[in-house]
Amino acid sequence: MYMNVMNESHKHNVPKGSETHFRVVIVSPQFESLTSLKRHRLVNEALRQELDANIHALAIQALTPDQWSHEQSVNESPTCRGGMGL
């Protein structure tokens, strides 16, 4: 099992010190035989209270231990477009 939570708010058009945009990498055997969508739903459900109250954006990378042993990299988030669709 592995988990890494990264605050990416500084990459977005939000006040300094914000905690609104996150990326999470989760490795768990519970993800075996689940589609990516089902994995994301599990993570979203576990974080429902935080998502409803404080988090604007959450990027999820949910992997099985076997996938992580081959990949072991964190996907990069796209560059913020300034919140204005520019």
ZICOR-V770208 format. One line per field, one symbol per residue. ss: DSSP state (H for helix, E for strand, - for the rest). phi: phi as a letter, one per 20 degrees, with the letter a starting at -180 (. if undefined). burial: 1 if it has 9 or more other ideal C-beta (glycine too) atoms within 8 Angstrom, else 0. A space follows every 50 residues. Layout:
ss=???
phi=???
burial=???
This chain:
ss=-EEEEEE-HHH---------EEEEEEE-HHH----HHHHHHHHHHH-HHH HHH---EEEEEEE-HHHHHHH---------------
phi=.bbcddedgfececggnfccccccdcdbffegmdfgffffffffffdgff ffeceebcedcdcegffffeelcdfeffffdnmdmf
burial=00000101100100000101111111110010010000110111001000 100010011111111011000000001000000000
